[in-house]
Protein backbone atom coordinates (compact mmCIF):
# COMPACT_ATOMS: atom_id res chain seq x y z
CA UNK A 1 0.00 0.00 0.00
CA UNK A 2 1.31 3.43 -0.93
CA UNK A 3 1.40 5.99 1.84
CA UNK A 4 0.51 9.56 1.01
CA UNK A 5 0.83 12.97 2.56
CA UNK A 6 -2.18 13.49 4.81
CA UNK A 7 -5.01 15.05 2.82
CA UNK A 8 -3.39 14.56 -0.59
CA UNK A 9 -4.50 11.73 -2.81
CA UNK A 10 -1.52 9.86 -4.34
CA UNK A 11 -3.21 10.06 -7.76
CA UNK A 12 -3.22 13.86 -7.45
CA UNK A 13 0.53 13.83 -6.84
CA UNK A 14 1.09 11.59 -9.86
CA UNK A 15 -1.30 13.59 -12.03
CA UNK A 16 0.38 16.89 -11.15
CA UNK A 17 3.51 15.75 -13.00
CA UNK A 18 1.63 15.14 -16.25
CA UNK A 19 0.52 17.70 -18.85
CA UNK A 20 -2.59 19.46 -17.57
CA UNK A 21 -4.89 19.06 -20.53
CA UNK A 22 -7.65 20.92 -18.68
CA UNK A 23 -5.69 24.12 -19.38
CA UNK A 24 -6.45 23.87 -23.11
CA UNK A 25 -9.48 26.12 -23.71
CA UNK A 26 -12.61 24.17 -24.62
CA UNK A 27 -13.47 26.79 -27.23
CA UNK A 28 -10.26 25.97 -29.09
CA UNK A 29 -10.91 22.24 -28.84
CA UNK A 30 -14.41 22.71 -30.28
CA UNK A 31 -13.15 24.89 -33.14
CA UNK A 32 -10.38 22.42 -33.94
CA UNK A 33 -12.84 19.50 -33.80
CA UNK A 34 -15.18 21.30 -36.20
CA UNK A 35 -12.40 21.78 -38.75
CA UNK A 36 -10.96 18.30 -38.18
CA UNK A 37 -14.38 16.79 -38.81
CA UNK A 38 -14.52 18.65 -42.13
CA UNK A 39 -11.05 17.34 -43.01
CA UNK A 40 -12.01 13.78 -42.03
CA UNK A 41 -14.92 13.91 -44.47
CA UNK A 42 -12.67 15.15 -47.29
CA UNK A 43 -9.51 13.12 -46.71
CA UNK A 44 -10.35 10.48 -44.09
CA UNK A 45 -9.72 10.58 -40.35
CA UNK A 46 -6.08 10.58 -39.31
CA UNK A 47 -4.97 10.51 -42.95
CA UNK A 48 -1.73 12.28 -42.00
CA UNK A 49 -0.61 9.17 -40.11
CA UNK A 50 -0.67 6.99 -43.23
CA UNK A 51 2.99 6.11 -43.91
CA UNK A 52 2.30 6.05 -47.66
CA UNK A 53 1.57 9.78 -47.54
CA UNK A 54 3.97 11.59 -45.20
CA UNK A 55 3.14 15.19 -44.34
CA UNK A 56 5.43 17.96 -45.54
CA UNK A 57 6.10 20.63 -42.93
CA UNK A 58 5.77 23.56 -45.32
CA UNK A 59 2.37 22.47 -46.69
CA UNK A 60 0.79 22.78 -43.25
CA UNK A 61 2.83 25.77 -42.11
CA UNK A 62 1.90 27.68 -45.27
CA UNK A 63 -1.79 26.83 -44.85
CA UNK A 64 -1.75 27.95 -41.20
CA UNK A 65 0.02 31.16 -42.16
CA UNK A 66 -2.56 31.86 -44.91
CA UNK A 67 -5.41 31.41 -42.43
CA UNK A 68 -3.69 33.63 -39.85
CA UNK A 69 -2.98 36.28 -42.49
CA UNK A 70 -6.59 36.24 -43.68
CA UNK A 71 -7.80 36.58 -40.10
CA UNK A 72 -5.34 39.39 -39.43
CA UNK A 73 -6.62 41.12 -42.56
CA UNK A 74 -10.15 41.16 -41.16
CA UNK A 75 -11.74 37.99 -42.55
CA UNK A 76 -13.11 35.74 -39.80
CA UNK A 77 -14.08 32.66 -41.81
CA UNK A 78 -12.65 30.85 -44.82
CA UNK A 79 -14.76 31.40 -47.93
CA UNK A 80 -14.43 27.78 -49.10
CA UNK A 81 -15.44 26.03 -45.86
CA UNK A 82 -17.19 28.73 -43.85
CA UNK A 83 -15.05 27.60 -40.91
CA UNK A 84 -13.19 29.99 -38.62
CA UNK A 85 -9.71 30.92 -39.90
CA UNK A 86 -8.11 30.55 -36.48
CA UNK A 87 -9.63 27.07 -36.05
CA UNK A 88 -8.28 26.15 -39.49
CA UNK A 89 -4.82 27.36 -38.53
CA UNK A 90 -4.90 25.47 -35.22
CA UNK A 91 -6.16 22.32 -36.93
CA UNK A 92 -3.38 22.36 -39.50
CA UNK A 93 -0.79 22.86 -36.79
CA UNK A 94 -2.32 19.97 -34.80
CA UNK A 95 -2.02 17.73 -37.85
CA UNK A 96 1.60 18.74 -38.37
CA UNK A 97 2.42 18.31 -34.67
CA UNK A 98 0.89 14.84 -34.62
CA UNK A 99 2.56 13.81 -37.89
CA UNK A 100 5.93 14.83 -36.43
CA UNK A 101 5.13 12.98 -33.18
CA UNK A 102 4.34 9.73 -35.01
CA UNK A 103 7.30 10.08 -37.38
CA UNK A 104 5.27 10.66 -40.54
CA UNK A 105 6.46 14.13 -41.51
CA UNK A 106 9.03 15.38 -43.99
CA UNK A 107 11.07 18.35 -42.77
CA UNK A 108 11.22 20.43 -45.94
CA UNK A 109 11.86 23.74 -44.21
CA UNK A 110 14.52 25.93 -45.78
CA UNK A 111 18.07 26.05 -44.48
CA UNK A 112 17.92 27.74 -41.03
CA UNK A 113 18.13 31.49 -41.06
CA UNK A 114 18.46 34.18 -38.40
CA UNK A 115 14.81 34.86 -37.52
CA UNK A 116 15.20 34.32 -33.77
CA UNK A 117 18.32 36.51 -33.66
CA UNK A 118 16.57 39.26 -35.66
CA UNK A 119 13.54 39.19 -33.35
CA UNK A 120 15.83 39.49 -30.35
CA UNK A 121 17.81 42.30 -32.02
CA UNK A 122 14.73 44.37 -32.85
CA UNK A 123 13.15 43.64 -29.45
CA UNK A 124 16.22 44.91 -27.60
CA UNK A 125 17.06 47.73 -30.03
CA UNK A 126 17.04 51.10 -28.28
VOGU-3710 file (C-alpha; in Angstrom, 3 decimals, decimal comma):
1> xxxxxxxxxx> 0,000/0,000/0,000  1,314/3,426/-0,934  1,400/5,992/1,840  0,511/9,559/1,011  0,827/12,965/2,557  -2,178/13,490/4,807  -5,006/15,046/2,825  -3,386/14,562/-0,588  -4,504/11,732/-2,812  -1,516/9,857/-4,337
11> xxxxxxxxxx> -3,213/10,056/-7,757  -3,222/13,859/-7,446  0,527/13,831/-6,839  1,094/11,591/-9,860  -1,297/13,589/-12,034  0,383/16,887/-11,149  3,515/15,745/-13,005  1,626/15,139/-16,248  0,520/17,705/-18,849  -2,594/19,460/-17,568
21> xxxxxxxxxx> -4,893/19,055/-20,530  -7,647/20,918/-18,684  -5,692/24,123/-19,381  -6,453/23,869/-23,107  -9,484/26,117/-23,708  -12,607/24,175/-24,616  -13,475/26,791/-27,226  -10,260/25,974/-29,092  -10,906/22,241/-28,841  -14,405/22,711/-30,275
31> xxxxxxxxxx> -13,147/24,894/-33,145  -10,381/22,422/-33,944  -12,838/19,501/-33,798  -15,185/21,304/-36,199  -12,399/21,778/-38,746  -10,960/18,301/-38,181  -14,385/16,785/-38,813  -14,516/18,645/-42,126  -11,051/17,342/-43,015  -12,006/13,785/-42,032
41> xxxxxxxxxx> -14,924/13,905/-44,471  -12,669/15,154/-47,292  -9,509/13,119/-46,707  -10,353/10,480/-44,094  -9,724/10,577/-40,348  -6,077/10,584/-39,308  -4,971/10,506/-42,950  -1,730/12,280/-41,998  -0,611/9,174/-40,112  -0,671/6,993/-43,235
51> xxxxxxxxxx> 2,991/6,105/-43,905  2,297/6,046/-47,663  1,570/9,780/-47,542  3,969/11,589/-45,205  3,143/15,185/-44,338  5,427/17,960/-45,543  6,101/20,631/-42,927  5,766/23,560/-45,320  2,371/22,471/-46,686  0,785/22,779/-43,245
61> xxxxxxxxxx> 2,833/25,765/-42,108  1,896/27,680/-45,267  -1,792/26,828/-44,854  -1,750/27,951/-41,199  0,018/31,161/-42,165  -2,557/31,860/-44,910  -5,408/31,414/-42,431  -3,693/33,626/-39,850  -2,975/36,276/-42,494  -6,587/36,243/-43,683
71> xxxxxxxxxx> -7,805/36,580/-40,101  -5,338/39,390/-39,428  -6,622/41,120/-42,561  -10,154/41,158/-41,160  -11,741/37,990/-42,547  -13,105/35,742/-39,798  -14,081/32,656/-41,812  -12,648/30,848/-44,823  -14,762/31,396/-47,926  -14,430/27,780/-49,104
81> xxxxxxxxxx> -15,445/26,029/-45,865  -17,191/28,728/-43,849  -15,054/27,604/-40,911  -13,191/29,991/-38,621  -9,711/30,924/-39,902  -8,113/30,546/-36,479  -9,633/27,071/-36,053  -8,285/26,150/-39,493  -4,816/27,362/-38,526  -4,904/25,471/-35,219
91> xxxxxxxxxx> -6,158/22,316/-36,934  -3,381/22,355/-39,497  -0,791/22,862/-36,786  -2,319/19,972/-34,801  -2,023/17,727/-37,854  1,602/18,738/-38,365  2,424/18,309/-34,672  0,890/14,839/-34,620  2,558/13,810/-37,893  5,927/14,825/-36,433
101> xxxxxxxxxx> 5,132/12,981/-33,179  4,337/9,730/-35,005  7,299/10,075/-37,379  5,274/10,660/-40,538  6,461/14,133/-41,507  9,031/15,383/-43,987  11,068/18,348/-42,773  11,218/20,426/-45,939  11,863/23,739/-44,207  14,517/25,926/-45,784
111> xxxxxxxxxx> 18,068/26,052/-44,480  17,924/27,738/-41,031  18,134/31,487/-41,063  18,460/34,175/-38,401  14,807/34,858/-37,519  15,199/34,321/-33,766  18,318/36,510/-33,661  16,572/39,260/-35,661  13,542/39,190/-33,354  15,833/39,492/-30,353
121> xxxxxx> 17,810/42,295/-32,017  14,726/44,375/-32,849  13,153/43,638/-29,450  16,215/44,908/-27,603  17,063/47,729/-30,030  17,038/51,098/-28,285
//
